[in-house]
Each structure stands twice: as structure tokens, then as C-alpha cells.
Amino acid sequence: MEQRLVNKKHLTEQEIRTRYITSAIRGAGWPYSHIREALLALCDALAAEVAAAEEVRARLLQAVLNGG
């Protein structure tokens, strides 16, 4: 089986936690029920992207309505 090397500099914080930290904690014997990953940062990032997209859509609509 071919083993792929991963450049850790290109991983997100979430990917590092999931691949390395969570697996190490599991290896130490902790059950999944005692391990949680925060989703708040992801939710905040998605909310910011949605807000930015809504602003762009509103500006485009205004430009169309104003004829320009």
C-alpha cells in the first residue's frame, strides 16, 4: 500500500486536531464520548461568508435596479 506524505503546513487547524490530536487521545484509551471538537469557529466562519455573499447579492441587485 502506498503511503502518502502529508505536508502539515497545508492542513487546517481542524484537520490537525482530527488526524493527530484526537487519534493520540484515542490511542491513550479515551472513549469517543469524552472527546468533543469545537464547531463554534466553523459556524462563525460560515456566518461571515454568508453575510458577505448576501452583501454582494444586495449590491448587484441595487446596481441592476439602478440601471448600472
C-alpha positions in Angstrom: 0.0 0.0 0.0 1.4 3.4 -1.0 1.8 5.8 1.9 1.2 9.4 1.1 3.2 12.1 2.9 1.2 15.0 4.2 2.5 18.5 4.3 1.2 19.6 7.7 1.7 23.3 6.7 -1.2 22.9 4.3 -3.6 21.4 6.9 -6.3 23.4 8.7 -6.4 23.5 12.5 -9.4 21.2 12.3 -7.6 18.6 10.2 -4.6 18.7 12.6 -6.9 18.1 15.6 -8.8 15.3 13.9 -5.8 13.5 12.4 -3.2 13.8 15.1 -4.5 15.1 18.4 -7.8 13.1 18.5 -6.1 9.9 17.3 -3.4 10.3 20.0 -6.1 10.8 22.7 -8.0 7.7 21.4 -4.7 5.8 21.5 -4.3 6.7 25.1 -7.6 5.0 25.8 -10.1 7.8 26.0 -13.6 6.9 24.7 -15.1 9.0 21.9 -17.9 10.0 24.2 -15.3 12.1 26.2 -13.8 13.8 23.2 -15.5 16.8 21.5 -14.3 19.2 18.9 -15.5 22.8 18.8 -17.7 23.7 15.9 -18.1 27.3 17.0 -15.2 28.6 14.9 -16.5 26.9 11.9 -20.0 28.3 12.4 -18.6 31.8 12.8 -16.6 31.5 9.6 -19.6 30.2 7.7 -21.8 33.0 9.0 -19.3 35.6 7.9 -19.2 34.1 4.4 -23.0 34.1 4.2 -23.1 37.7 5.3 -20.5 38.7 2.7 -22.4 36.8 0.0 -25.6 38.5 1.0 -24.0 41.9 0.8 -22.6 41.2 -2.7 -26.0 40.0 -3.8 -27.7 43.1 -2.4 -25.1 45.4 -4.2 -25.6 43.5 -7.5 -29.4 43.8 -7.2 -29.1 47.5 -6.4 -26.9 48.0 -9.4 -29.3 46.2 -11.7 -32.3 48.2 -10.4 -30.4 51.5 -10.8 -29.5 50.5 -14.4 -25.8 50.3 -13.9 
